[in-house]
Amino acid sequence: MPVTFLALMLGVSTLTVSAFAQSEETNQTMQDAGQSANQTGEEIQKNASDLGSKVMEGGKDVVGKIGEGLEDLAK
């Protein structure tokens, strides 16, 4: 009976350690995925900001050219 009990306890502890190790790997994987998602989000935000700046500059150029064109028509 004590041998059976010890064998059973050894089996349970092995499974517990294995499950814990897998849990740690899963946590690390999730942290890595979260960090990657944050970096991707930051890049998207930066690119959107850059694009917005370019659109604004382009819009200013268009408005300026329309203004020049109207001035030329008024002459």
N, CA, C, O and CB atoms as a CASP TS submission, in Angstrom:
PFRMAT TS
TARGET T0000
AUTHOR 0000-0000-0000
METHOD Language model
MODEL 1
PARENT N/A
ATOM      1  N   MET     1       0.808  -1.199   0.000  1.00  0.00           N
ATOM      2  CA  MET     1       0.000   0.000   0.000  1.00  0.00           C
ATOM      3  C   MET     1       0.857   1.272   0.000  1.00  0.00           C
ATOM      4  O   MET     1       0.567   2.175  -0.784  1.00  0.00           O
ATOM      5  CB  MET     1      -0.922  -0.007   1.197  1.00  0.00           C
ATOM      6  N   PRO     2       1.907   1.392   0.847  1.00  0.00           N
ATOM      7  CA  PRO     2       2.719   2.613   0.805  1.00  0.00           C
ATOM      8  C   PRO     2       3.413   2.809  -0.543  1.00  0.00           C
ATOM      9  O   PRO     2       3.582   3.944  -0.987  1.00  0.00           O
ATOM     10  CB  PRO     2       3.759   2.580   1.912  1.00  0.00           C
ATOM     11  N   VAL     3       3.812   1.730  -1.192  1.00  0.00           N
ATOM     12  CA  VAL     3       4.461   1.854  -2.499  1.00  0.00           C
ATOM     13  C   VAL     3       3.469   2.399  -3.522  1.00  0.00           C
ATOM     14  O   VAL     3       3.825   3.240  -4.347  1.00  0.00           O
ATOM     15  CB  VAL     3       5.027   0.488  -2.965  1.00  0.00           C
ATOM     16  N   THR     4       2.253   1.932  -3.474  1.00  0.00           N
ATOM     17  CA  THR     4       1.209   2.400  -4.384  1.00  0.00           C
ATOM     18  C   THR     4       0.930   3.873  -4.141  1.00  0.00           C
ATOM     19  O   THR     4       0.782   4.658  -5.077  1.00  0.00           O
ATOM     20  CB  THR     4      -0.081   1.573  -4.212  1.00  0.00           C
ATOM     21  N   PHE     5       0.861   4.232  -2.865  1.00  0.00           N
ATOM     22  CA  PHE     5       0.613   5.627  -2.512  1.00  0.00           C
ATOM     23  C   PHE     5       1.740   6.527  -3.020  1.00  0.00           C
ATOM     24  O   PHE     5       1.483   7.589  -3.586  1.00  0.00           O
ATOM     25  CB  PHE     5       0.460   5.774  -0.991  1.00  0.00           C
ATOM     26  N   LEU     6       2.977   6.103  -2.817  1.00  0.00           N
ATOM     27  CA  LEU     6       4.119   6.896  -3.278  1.00  0.00           C
ATOM     28  C   LEU     6       4.138   7.010  -4.803  1.00  0.00           C
ATOM     29  O   LEU     6       4.442   8.071  -5.349  1.00  0.00           O
ATOM     30  CB  LEU     6       5.431   6.275  -2.781  1.00  0.00           C
ATOM     31  N   ALA     7       3.816   5.922  -5.476  1.00  0.00           N
ATOM     32  CA  ALA     7       3.772   5.943  -6.941  1.00  0.00           C
ATOM     33  C   ALA     7       2.682   6.896  -7.420  1.00  0.00           C
ATOM     34  O   ALA     7       2.882   7.642  -8.379  1.00  0.00           O
ATOM     35  CB  ALA     7       3.529   4.521  -7.503  1.00  0.00           C
ATOM     36  N   LEU     8       1.545   6.871  -6.760  1.00  0.00           N
ATOM     37  CA  LEU     8       0.440   7.759  -7.108  1.00  0.00           C
ATOM     38  C   LEU     8       0.826   9.218  -6.871  1.00  0.00           C
ATOM     39  O   LEU     8       0.550  10.073  -7.712  1.00  0.00           O
ATOM     40  CB  LEU     8      -0.814   7.400  -6.294  1.00  0.00           C
ATOM     41  N   MET     9       1.455   9.507  -5.744  1.00  0.00           N
ATOM     42  CA  MET     9       1.876  10.879  -5.430  1.00  0.00           C
ATOM     43  C   MET     9       2.931  11.372  -6.419  1.00  0.00           C
ATOM     44  O   MET     9       2.918  12.536  -6.820  1.00  0.00           O
ATOM     45  CB  MET     9       2.425  10.956  -3.996  1.00  0.00           C
ATOM     46  N   LEU    10       3.838  10.486  -6.807  1.00  0.00           N
ATOM     47  CA  LEU    10       4.858  10.849  -7.787  1.00  0.00           C
ATOM     48  C   LEU    10       4.197  11.186  -9.118  1.00  0.00           C
ATOM     49  O   LEU    10       4.579  12.157  -9.772  1.00  0.00           O
ATOM     50  CB  LEU    10       5.884   9.703  -7.965  1.00  0.00           C
ATOM     51  N   GLY    11       3.225  10.406  -9.517  1.00  0.00           N
ATOM     52  CA  GLY    11       2.508  10.662 -10.766  1.00  0.00           C
ATOM     53  C   GLY    11       1.758  11.982 -10.730  1.00  0.00           C
ATOM     54  O   GLY    11       1.784  12.745 -11.695  1.00  0.00           O
ATOM     55  N   VAL    12       1.088  12.250  -9.612  1.00  0.00           N
ATOM     56  CA  VAL    12       0.338  13.513  -9.470  1.00  0.00           C
ATOM     57  C   VAL    12       1.290  14.699  -9.488  1.00  0.00           C
ATOM     58  O   VAL    12       1.017  15.698 -10.153  1.00  0.00           O
ATOM     59  CB  VAL    12      -0.492  13.518  -8.159  1.00  0.00           C
ATOM     60  N   SER    13       2.396  14.607  -8.773  1.00  0.00           N
ATOM     61  CA  SER    13       3.333  15.730  -8.730  1.00  0.00           C
ATOM     62  C   SER    13       3.970  15.965 -10.096  1.00  0.00           C
ATOM     63  O   SER    13       4.227  17.110 -10.468  1.00  0.00           O
ATOM     64  CB  SER    13       4.421  15.479  -7.680  1.00  0.00           C
ATOM     65  N   THR    14       4.225  14.896 -10.843  1.00  0.00           N
ATOM     66  CA  THR    14       4.788  15.042 -12.190  1.00  0.00           C
ATOM     67  C   THR    14       3.797  15.763 -13.098  1.00  0.00           C
ATOM     68  O   THR    14       4.183  16.649 -13.859  1.00  0.00           O
ATOM     69  CB  THR    14       5.154  13.660 -12.784  1.00  0.00           C
ATOM     70  N   LEU    15       2.532  15.388 -13.020  1.00  0.00           N
ATOM     71  CA  LEU    15       1.509  16.045 -13.825  1.00  0.00           C
ATOM     72  C   LEU    15       1.346  17.511 -13.430  1.00  0.00           C
ATOM     73  O   LEU    15       1.147  18.375 -14.284  1.00  0.00           O
ATOM     74  CB  LEU    15       0.177  15.314 -13.684  1.00  0.00           C
ATOM     75  N   THR    16       1.432  17.779 -12.135  1.00  0.00           N
ATOM     76  CA  THR    16       1.283  19.153 -11.646  1.00  0.00           C
ATOM     77  C   THR    16       2.437  20.021 -12.146  1.00  0.00           C
ATOM     78  O   THR    16       2.211  21.134 -12.621  1.00  0.00           O
ATOM     79  CB  THR    16       1.223  19.177 -10.099  1.00  0.00           C
ATOM     80  N   VAL    17       3.650  19.530 -12.045  1.00  0.00           N
ATOM     81  CA  VAL    17       4.821  20.274 -12.525  1.00  0.00           C
ATOM     82  C   VAL    17       4.723  20.489 -14.031  1.00  0.00           C
ATOM     83  O   VAL    17       5.022  21.577 -14.524  1.00  0.00           O
ATOM     84  CB  VAL    17       6.132  19.525 -12.171  1.00  0.00           C
ATOM     85  N   SER    18       4.310  19.466 -14.759  1.00  0.00           N
ATOM     86  CA  SER    18       4.170  19.577 -16.206  1.00  0.00           C
ATOM     87  C   SER    18       3.119  20.618 -16.567  1.00  0.00           C
ATOM     88  O   SER    18       3.342  21.440 -17.456  1.00  0.00           O
ATOM     89  CB  SER    18       3.805  18.220 -16.817  1.00  0.00           C
ATOM     90  N   ALA    19       1.981  20.593 -15.889  1.00  0.00           N
ATOM     91  CA  ALA    19       0.909  21.563 -16.151  1.00  0.00           C
ATOM     92  C   ALA    19       1.385  22.967 -15.820  1.00  0.00           C
ATOM     93  O   ALA    19       1.085  23.910 -16.552  1.00  0.00           O
ATOM     94  CB  ALA    19      -0.360  21.222 -15.332  1.00  0.00           C
ATOM     95  N   PHE    20       2.123  23.119 -14.728  1.00  0.00           N
ATOM     96  CA  PHE    20       2.648  24.428 -14.357  1.00  0.00           C
ATOM     97  C   PHE    20       3.618  24.950 -15.404  1.00  0.00           C
ATOM     98  O   PHE    20       3.573  26.127 -15.762  1.00  0.00           O
ATOM     99  CB  PHE    20       3.334  24.360 -13.000  1.00  0.00           C
ATOM    100  N   ALA    21       4.487  24.089 -15.892  1.00  0.00           N
ATOM    101  CA  ALA    21       5.450  24.494 -16.920  1.00  0.00           C
ATOM    102  C   ALA    21       4.719  24.932 -18.185  1.00  0.00           C
ATOM    103  O   ALA    21       5.088  25.932 -18.800  1.00  0.00           O
ATOM    104  CB  ALA    21       6.430  23.339 -17.239  1.00  0.00           C
ATOM    105  N   GLN    22       3.693  24.196 -18.573  1.00  0.00           N
ATOM    106  CA  GLN    22       2.921  24.577 -19.755  1.00  0.00           C
ATOM    107  C   GLN    22       2.212  25.902 -19.518  1.00  0.00           C
ATOM    108  O   GLN    22       2.108  26.722 -20.430  1.00  0.00           O
ATOM    109  CB  GLN    22       1.901  23.481 -20.116  1.00  0.00           C
ATOM    110  N   SER    23       1.725  26.116 -18.303  1.00  0.00           N
ATOM    111  CA  SER    23       1.054  27.363 -17.961  1.00  0.00           C
ATOM    112  C   SER    23       2.022  28.534 -18.092  1.00  0.00           C
ATOM    113  O   SER    23       1.654  29.585 -18.618  1.00  0.00           O
ATOM    114  CB  SER    23       0.477  27.298 -16.534  1.00  0.00           C
ATOM    115  N   GLU    24       3.250  28.364 -17.623  1.00  0.00           N
ATOM    116  CA  GLU    24       4.261  29.414 -17.737  1.00  0.00           C
ATOM    117  C   GLU    24       4.573  29.707 -19.210  1.00  0.00           C
ATOM    118  O   GLU    24       4.718  30.867 -19.596  1.00  0.00           O
ATOM    119  CB  GLU    24       5.547  29.007 -16.988  1.00  0.00           C
ATOM    120  N   GLU    25       4.675  28.662 -20.021  1.00  0.00           N
ATOM    121  CA  GLU    25       4.930  28.852 -21.454  1.00  0.00           C
ATOM    122  C   GLU    25       3.766  29.590 -22.103  1.00  0.00           C
ATOM    123  O   GLU    25       3.964  30.472 -22.938  1.00  0.00           O
ATOM    124  CB  GLU    25       5.159  27.492 -22.156  1.00  0.00           C
ATOM    125  N   THR    26       2.559  29.223 -21.711  1.00  0.00           N
ATOM    126  CA  THR    26       1.378  29.900 -22.256  1.00  0.00           C
ATOM    127  C   THR    26       1.365  31.359 -21.844  1.00  0.00           C
ATOM    128  O   THR    26       1.070  32.232 -22.660  1.00  0.00           O
ATOM    129  CB  THR    26       0.089  29.207 -21.789  1.00  0.00           C
ATOM    130  N   ASN    27       1.681  31.633 -20.587  1.00  0.00           N
ATOM    131  CA  ASN    27       1.729  33.029 -20.124  1.00  0.00           C
ATOM    132  C   ASN    27       2.758  33.819 -20.909  1.00  0.00           C
ATOM    133  O   ASN    27       2.487  34.949 -21.317  1.00  0.00           O
ATOM    134  CB  ASN    27       2.051  33.095 -18.621  1.00  0.00           C
ATOM    135  N   GLN    28       3.929  33.250 -21.127  1.00  0.00           N
ATOM    136  CA  GLN    28       4.976  33.947 -21.873  1.00  0.00           C
ATOM    137  C   GLN    28       4.534  34.185 -23.306  1.00  0.00           C
ATOM    138  O   GLN    28       4.760  35.258 -23.865  1.00  0.00           O
ATOM    139  CB  GLN    28       6.289  33.148 -21.846  1.00  0.00           C
ATOM    140  N   THR    29       3.900  33.176 -23.901  1.00  0.00           N
ATOM    141  CA  THR    29       3.404  33.315 -25.267  1.00  0.00           C
ATOM    142  C   THR    29       2.370  34.431 -25.346  1.00  0.00           C
ATOM    143  O   THR    29       2.382  35.236 -26.277  1.00  0.00           O
ATOM    144  CB  THR    29       2.800  31.991 -25.761  1.00  0.00           C
ATOM    145  N   MET    30       1.479  34.472 -24.368  1.00  0.00           N
ATOM    146  CA  MET    30       0.449  35.518 -24.346  1.00  0.00           C
ATOM    147  C   MET    30       1.079  36.897 -24.152  1.00  0.00           C
ATOM    148  O   MET    30       0.650  37.868 -24.775  1.00  0.00           O
ATOM    149  CB  MET    30      -0.576  35.241 -23.227  1.00  0.00           C
ATOM    150  N   GLN    31       2.084  36.984 -23.298  1.00  0.00           N
ATOM    151  CA  GLN    31       2.770  38.263 -23.098  1.00  0.00           C
ATOM    152  C   GLN    31       3.457  38.703 -24.379  1.00  0.00           C
ATOM    153  O   GLN    31       3.394  39.873 -24.756  1.00  0.00           O
ATOM    154  CB  GLN    31       3.793  38.161 -21.954  1.00  0.00           C
ATOM    155  N   ASP    32       4.114  37.764 -25.046  1.00  0.00           N
ATOM    156  CA  ASP    32       4.783  38.078 -26.312  1.00  0.00           C
ATOM    157  C   ASP    32       3.774  38.541 -27.360  1.00  0.00           C
ATOM    158  O   ASP    32       4.026  39.491 -28.101  1.00  0.00           O
ATOM    159  CB  ASP    32       5.558  36.853 -26.830  1.00  0.00           C
ATOM    160  N   ALA    33       2.636  37.864 -27.414  1.00  0.00           N
ATOM    161  CA  ALA    33       1.593  38.241 -28.375  1.00  0.00           C
ATOM    162  C   ALA    33       1.043  39.628 -28.049  1.00  0.00           C
ATOM    163  O   ALA    33       0.793  40.430 -28.948  1.00  0.00           O
ATOM    164  CB  ALA    33       0.450  37.198 -28.376  1.00  0.00           C
ATOM    165  N   GLY    34       0.859  39.900 -26.775  1.00  0.00           N
ATOM    166  CA  GLY    34       0.381  41.224 -26.359  1.00  0.00           C
ATOM    167  C   GLY    34       1.366  42.313 -26.708  1.00  0.00           C
ATOM    168  O   GLY    34       0.978  43.383 -27.179  1.00  0.00           O
ATOM    169  N   GLN    35       2.636  42.049 -26.480  1.00  0.00           N
ATOM    170  CA  GLN    35       3.665  43.031 -26.810  1.00  0.00           C
ATOM    171  C   GLN    35       3.716  43.267 -28.316  1.00  0.00           C
ATOM    172  O   GLN    35       3.847  44.404 -28.770  1.00  0.00           O
ATOM    173  CB  GLN    35       5.038  42.569 -26.295  1.00  0.00           C
ATOM    174  N   SER    36       3.612  42.202 -29.075  1.00  0.00           N
ATOM    175  CA  SER    36       3.609  42.320 -30.529  1.00  0.00           C
ATOM    176  C   SER    36       2.406  43.126 -31.004  1.00  0.00           C
ATOM    177  O   SER    36       2.525  43.962 -31.900  1.00  0.00           O
ATOM    178  CB  SER    36       3.608  40.933 -31.179  1.00  0.00           C
ATOM    179  N   ALA    37       1.253  42.872 -30.401  1.00  0.00           N
ATOM    180  CA  ALA    37       0.039  43.619 -30.764  1.00  0.00           C
ATOM    181  C   ALA    37       0.199  45.096 -30.428  1.00  0.00           C
ATOM    182  O   ALA    37      -0.229  45.955 -31.198  1.00  0.00           O
ATOM    183  CB  ALA    37      -1.195  43.040 -30.038  1.00  0.00           C
ATOM    184  N   ASN    38       0.811  45.397 -29.287  1.00  0.00           N
ATOM    185  CA  ASN    38       1.040  46.798 -28.914  1.00  0.00           C
ATOM    186  C   ASN    38       1.960  47.477 -29.918  1.00  0.00           C
ATOM    187  O   ASN    38       1.706  48.606 -30.337  1.00  0.00           O
ATOM    188  CB  ASN    38       1.640  46.893 -27.499  1.00  0.00           C
ATOM    189  N   GLN    39       3.034  46.785 -30.305  1.00  0.00           N
ATOM    190  CA  GLN    39       3.960  47.364 -31.279  1.00  0.00           C
ATOM    191  C   GLN    39       3.268  47.585 -32.617  1.00  0.00           C
ATOM    192  O   GLN    39       3.477  48.607 -33.270  1.00  0.00           O
ATOM    193  CB  GLN    39       5.187  46.460 -31.462  1.00  0.00           C
ATOM    194  N   THR    40       2.442  46.623 -33.022  1.00  0.00           N
ATOM    195  CA  THR    40       1.703  46.762 -34.271  1.00  0.00           C
ATOM    196  C   THR    40       0.750  47.943 -34.185  1.00  0.00           C
ATOM    197  O   THR    40       0.641  48.726 -35.129  1.00  0.00           O
ATOM    198  CB  THR    40       0.931  45.473 -34.595  1.00  0.00           C
ATOM    199  N   GLY    41       0.064  48.075 -33.062  1.00  0.00           N
ATOM    200  CA  GLY    41      -0.855  49.199 -32.864  1.00  0.00           C
ATOM    201  C   GLY    41      -0.132  50.526 -32.904  1.00  0.00           C
ATOM    202  O   GLY    41      -0.634  51.491 -33.481  1.00  0.00           O
ATOM    203  N   GLU    42       1.042  50.586 -32.297  1.00  0.00           N
ATOM    204  CA  GLU    42       1.827  51.825 -32.310  1.00  0.00           C
ATOM    205  C   GLU    42       2.257  52.173 -33.728  1.00  0.00           C
ATOM    206  O   GLU    42       2.220  53.338 -34.125  1.00  0.00           O
ATOM    207  CB  GLU    42       3.064  51.695 -31.399  1.00  0.00           C
ATOM    208  N   GLU    43       2.664  51.160 -34.493  1.00  0.00           N
ATOM    209  CA  GLU    43       3.065  51.397 -35.882  1.00  0.00           C
ATOM    210  C   GLU    43       1.879  51.877 -36.723  1.00  0.00           C
ATOM    211  O   GLU    43       2.013  52.792 -37.535  1.00  0.00           O
ATOM    212  CB  GLU    43       3.662  50.115 -36.492  1.00  0.00           C
ATOM    213  N   ILE    44       0.730  51.256 -36.520  1.00  0.00           N
ATOM    214  CA  ILE    44      -0.469  51.674 -37.261  1.00  0.00           C
ATOM    215  C   ILE    44      -0.821  53.114 -36.906  1.00  0.00           C
ATOM    216  O   ILE    44      -1.154  53.913 -37.781  1.00  0.00           O
ATOM    217  CB  ILE    44      -1.669  50.732 -36.954  1.00  0.00           C
ATOM    218  N   GLN    45      -0.747  53.437 -35.631  1.00  0.00           N
ATOM    219  CA  GLN    45      -1.062  54.798 -35.195  1.00  0.00           C
ATOM    220  C   GLN    45      -0.074  55.797 -35.796  1.00  0.00           C
ATOM    221  O   GLN    45      -0.475  56.868 -36.252  1.00  0.00           O
ATOM    222  CB  GLN    45      -1.046  54.890 -33.655  1.00  0.00           C
ATOM    223  N   LYS    46       1.206  55.455 -35.800  1.00  0.00           N
ATOM    224  CA  LYS    46       2.227  56.343 -36.376  1.00  0.00           C
ATOM    225  C   LYS    46       1.985  56.513 -37.872  1.00  0.00           C
ATOM    226  O   LYS    46       2.043  57.626 -38.393  1.00  0.00           O
ATOM    227  CB  LYS    46       3.655  55.786 -36.121  1.00  0.00           C
ATOM    228  N   ASN    47       1.714  55.402 -38.561  1.00  0.00           N
ATOM    229  CA  ASN    47       1.476  55.486 -40.003  1.00  0.00           C
ATOM    230  C   ASN    47       0.229  56.305 -40.303  1.00  0.00           C
ATOM    231  O   ASN    47       0.206  57.075 -41.263  1.00  0.00           O
ATOM    232  CB  ASN    47       1.342  54.084 -40.608  1.00  0.00           C
ATOM    233  N   ALA    48      -0.800  56.143 -39.493  1.00  0.00           N
ATOM    234  CA  ALA    48      -2.027  56.918 -39.701  1.00  0.00           C
ATOM    235  C   ALA    48      -1.761  58.395 -39.460  1.00  0.00           C
ATOM    236  O   ALA    48      -2.274  59.251 -40.181  1.00  0.00           O
ATOM    237  CB  ALA    48      -3.155  56.420 -38.772  1.00  0.00           C
ATOM    238  N   SER    49      -0.964  58.690 -38.450  1.00  0.00           N
ATOM    239  CA  SER    49      -0.620  60.081 -38.161  1.00  0.00           C
ATOM    240  C   SER    49       0.194  60.681 -39.303  1.00  0.00           C
ATOM    241  O   SER    49      -0.051  61.812 -39.724  1.00  0.00           O
ATOM    242  CB  SER    49       0.162  60.179 -36.840  1.00  0.00           C
ATOM    243  N   ASP    50       1.165  59.913 -39.800  1.00  0.00           N
ATOM    244  CA  ASP    50       1.967  60.378 -40.934  1.00  0.00           C
ATOM    245  C   ASP    50       1.097  60.606 -42.162  1.00  0.00           C
ATOM    246  O   ASP    50       1.247  61.604 -42.867  1.00  0.00           O
ATOM    247  CB  ASP    50       3.073  59.370 -41.257  1.00  0.00           C
ATOM    248  N   LEU    51       0.185  59.670 -42.410  1.00  0.00           N
ATOM    249  CA  LEU    51      -0.717  59.792 -43.551  1.00  0.00           C
ATOM    250  C   LEU    51      -1.613  61.017 -43.393  1.00  0.00           C
ATOM    251  O   LEU    51      -1.843  61.763 -44.345  1.00  0.00           O
ATOM    252  CB  LEU    51      -1.571  58.521 -43.704  1.00  0.00           C
ATOM    253  N   GLY    52      -2.117  61.211 -42.168  1.00  0.00           N
ATOM    254  CA  GLY    52      -2.956  62.382 -41.906  1.00  0.00           C
ATOM    255  C   GLY    52      -2.207  63.669 -42.160  1.00  0.00           C
ATOM    256  O   GLY    52      -2.765  64.613 -42.718  1.00  0.00           O
ATOM    257  N   SER    53      -0.935  63.721 -41.753  1.00  0.00           N
ATOM    258  CA  SER    53      -0.119  64.910 -41.996  1.00  0.00           C
ATOM    259  C   SER    53       0.068  65.148 -43.491  1.00  0.00           C
ATOM    260  O   SER    53      -0.010  66.283 -43.961  1.00  0.00           O
ATOM    261  CB  SER    53       1.245  64.771 -41.308  1.00  0.00           C
ATOM    262  N   LYS    54       0.316  64.072 -44.233  1.00  0.00           N
ATOM    263  CA  LYS    54       0.502  64.206 -45.675  1.00  0.00           C
ATOM    264  C   LYS    54      -0.782  64.663 -46.359  1.00  0.00           C
ATOM    265  O   LYS    54      -0.742  65.472 -47.286  1.00  0.00           O
ATOM    266  CB  LYS    54       0.972  62.882 -46.274  1.00  0.00           C
ATOM    267  N   VAL    55      -1.923  64.142 -45.901  1.00  0.00           N
ATOM    268  CA  VAL    55      -3.211  64.549 -46.472  1.00  0.00           C
ATOM    269  C   VAL    55      -3.445  66.036 -46.189  1.00  0.00           C
ATOM    270  O   VAL    55      -3.896  66.775 -47.064  1.00  0.00           O
ATOM    271  CB  VAL    55      -4.378  63.687 -45.890  1.00  0.00           C
ATOM    272  N   MET    56      -3.136  66.466 -44.968  1.00  0.00           N
ATOM    273  CA  MET    56      -3.313  67.882 -44.622  1.00  0.00           C
ATOM    274  C   MET    56      -2.418  68.767 -45.476  1.00  0.00           C
ATOM    275  O   MET    56      -2.860  69.797 -45.984  1.00  0.00           O
ATOM    276  CB  MET    56      -3.014  68.117 -43.134  1.00  0.00           C
ATOM    277  N   GLU    57      -1.155  68.364 -45.637  1.00  0.00           N
ATOM    278  CA  GLU    57      -0.242  69.150 -46.476  1.00  0.00           C
ATOM    279  C   GLU    57      -0.739  69.187 -47.917  1.00  0.00           C
ATOM    280  O   GLU    57      -0.713  70.235 -48.562  1.00  0.00           O
ATOM    281  CB  GLU    57       1.187  68.566 -46.422  1.00  0.00           C
ATOM    282  N   GLY    58      -1.193  68.037 -48.419  1.00  0.00           N
ATOM    283  CA  GLY    58      -1.734  67.982 -49.777  1.00  0.00           C
ATOM    284  C   GLY    58      -2.965  68.852 -49.911  1.00  0.00           C
ATOM    285  O   GLY    58      -3.144  69.533 -50.921  1.00  0.00           O
ATOM    286  N   GLY    59      -3.813  68.833 -48.897  1.00  0.00           N
ATOM    287  CA  GLY    59      -5.010  69.678 -48.903  1.00  0.00           C
ATOM    288  C   GLY    59      -4.665  71.148 -48.918  1.00  0.00           C
ATOM    289  O   GLY    59      -5.301  71.935 -49.619  1.00  0.00           O
ATOM    290  N   LYS    60      -3.654  71.524 -48.142  1.00  0.00           N
ATOM    291  CA  LYS    60      -3.214  72.926 -48.130  1.00  0.00           C
ATOM    292  C   LYS    60      -2.688  73.328 -49.503  1.00  0.00           C
ATOM    293  O   LYS    60      -2.963  74.426 -49.986  1.00  0.00           O
ATOM    294  CB  LYS    60      -2.123  73.150 -47.053  1.00  0.00           C
ATOM    295  N   ASP    61      -1.932  72.432 -50.123  1.00  0.00           N
ATOM    296  CA  ASP    61      -1.405  72.716 -51.466  1.00  0.00           C
ATOM    297  C   ASP    61      -2.541  72.913 -52.464  1.00  0.00           C
ATOM    298  O   ASP    61      -2.510  73.835 -53.278  1.00  0.00           O
ATOM    299  CB  ASP    61      -0.482  71.576 -51.938  1.00  0.00           C
ATOM    300  N   VAL    62      -3.548  72.034 -52.393  1.00  0.00           N
ATOM    301  CA  VAL    62      -4.685  72.122 -53.314  1.00  0.00           C
ATOM    302  C   VAL    62      -5.427  73.437 -53.097  1.00  0.00           C
ATOM    303  O   VAL    62      -5.764  74.125 -54.060  1.00  0.00           O
ATOM    304  CB  VAL    62      -5.646  70.919 -53.122  1.00  0.00           C
ATOM    305  N   VAL    63      -5.682  73.787 -51.843  1.00  0.00           N
ATOM    306  CA  VAL    63      -6.390  75.038 -51.540  1.00  0.00           C
ATOM    307  C   VAL    63      -5.564  76.226 -52.020  1.00  0.00           C
ATOM    308  O   VAL    63      -6.101  77.190 -52.566  1.00  0.00           O
ATOM    309  CB  VAL    63      -6.679  75.159 -50.016  1.00  0.00           C
ATOM    310  N   GLY    64      -4.255  76.144 -51.809  1.00  0.00           N
ATOM    311  CA  GLY    64      -3.381  77.233 -52.274  1.00  0.00           C
ATOM    312  C   GLY    64      -3.431  77.371 -53.786  1.00  0.00           C
ATOM    313  O   GLY    64      -3.483  78.488 -54.300  1.00  0.00           O
ATOM    314  N   LYS    65      -3.417  76.268 -54.500  1.00  0.00           N
ATOM    315  CA  LYS    65      -3.460  76.316 -55.964  1.00  0.00           C
ATOM    316  C   LYS    65      -4.810  76.814 -56.459  1.00  0.00           C
ATOM    317  O   LYS    65      -4.879  77.536 -57.454  1.00  0.00           O
ATOM    318  CB  LYS    65      -3.164  74.935 -56.553  1.00  0.00           C
ATOM    319  N   ILE    66      -5.878  76.435 -55.775  1.00  0.00           N
ATOM    320  CA  ILE    66      -7.199  76.934 -56.152  1.00  0.00           C
ATOM    321  C   ILE    66      -7.242  78.446 -55.946  1.00  0.00           C
ATOM    322  O   ILE    66      -7.762  79.189 -56.779  1.00  0.00           O
ATOM    323  CB  ILE    66      -8.318  76.233 -55.326  1.00  0.00           C
ATOM    324  N   GLY    67      -6.687  78.880 -54.822  1.00  0.00           N
ATOM    325  CA  GLY    67      -6.632  80.330 -54.556  1.00  0.00           C
ATOM    326  C   GLY    67      -5.844  81.062 -55.621  1.00  0.00           C
ATOM    327  O   GLY    67      -6.271  82.115 -56.094  1.00  0.00           O
ATOM    328  N   GLU    68      -4.691  80.516 -56.008  1.00  0.00           N
ATOM    329  CA  GLU    68      -3.879  81.139 -57.070  1.00  0.00           C
ATOM    330  C   GLU    68      -4.651  81.165 -58.380  1.00  0.00           C
ATOM    331  O   GLU    68      -4.619  82.154 -59.114  1.00  0.00           O
ATOM    332  CB  GLU    68      -2.542  80.381 -57.257  1.00  0.00           C
ATOM    333  N   GLY    69      -5.354  80.053 -58.670  1.00  0.00           N
ATOM    334  CA  GLY    69      -6.129  79.992 -59.890  1.00  0.00           C
ATOM    335  C   GLY    69      -7.245  81.029 -59.917  1.00  0.00           C
ATOM    336  O   GLY    69      -7.515  81.626 -60.959  1.00  0.00           O
ATOM    337  N   LEU    70      -7.885  81.240 -58.790  1.00  0.00           N
ATOM    338  CA  LEU    70      -8.944  82.240 -58.696  1.00  0.00           C
ATOM    339  C   LEU    70      -8.374  83.653 -58.861  1.00  0.00           C
ATOM    340  O   LEU    70      -8.993  84.514 -59.487  1.00  0.00           O
ATOM    341  CB  LEU    70      -9.679  82.115 -57.350  1.00  0.00           C
ATOM    342  N   GLU    71      -7.194  83.874 -58.293  1.00  0.00           N
ATOM    343  CA  GLU    71      -6.534  85.181 -58.445  1.00  0.00           C
ATOM    344  C   GLU    71      -6.204  85.431 -59.916  1.00  0.00           C
ATOM    345  O   GLU    71      -6.395  86.533 -60.430  1.00  0.00           O
ATOM    346  CB  GLU    71      -5.240  85.251 -57.581  1.00  0.00           C
ATOM    347  N   ASP    72      -5.705  84.385 -60.583  1.00  0.00           N
ATOM    348  CA  ASP    72      -5.386  84.525 -62.011  1.00  0.00           C
ATOM    349  C   ASP    72      -6.639  84.810 -62.822  1.00  0.00           C
ATOM    350  O   ASP    72      -6.588  85.590 -63.773  1.00  0.00           O
ATOM    351  CB  ASP    72      -4.699  83.257 -62.539  1.00  0.00           C
ATOM    352  N   LEU    73      -7.750  84.204 -62.473  1.00  0.00           N
ATOM    353  CA  LEU    73      -9.013  84.446 -63.188  1.00  0.00           C
ATOM    354  C   LEU    73      -9.499  85.869 -62.953  1.00  0.00           C
ATOM    355  O   LEU    73     -10.103  86.481 -63.835  1.00  0.00           O
ATOM    356  CB  LEU    73     -10.094  83.437 -62.742  1.00  0.00           C
ATOM    357  N   ALA    74      -9.236  86.389 -61.766  1.00  0.00           N
ATOM    358  CA  ALA    74      -9.709  87.735 -61.434  1.00  0.00           C
ATOM    359  C   ALA    74      -8.906  88.802 -62.176  1.00  0.00           C
ATOM    360  O   ALA    74      -9.375  89.934 -62.297  1.00  0.00           O
ATOM    361  CB  ALA    74      -9.624  87.971 -59.919  1.00  0.00           C
ATOM    362  N   LYS    75      -7.710  88.478 -62.678  1.00  0.00           N
ATOM    363  CA  LYS    75      -6.858  89.470 -63.357  1.00  0.00           C
ATOM    364  C   LYS    75      -7.354  89.803 -64.700  1.00  0.00           C
ATOM    365  O   LYS    75      -6.750  90.619 -65.397  1.00  0.00           O
ATOM    366  CB  LYS    75      -5.460  88.991 -63.468  1.00  0.00           C
TER
END
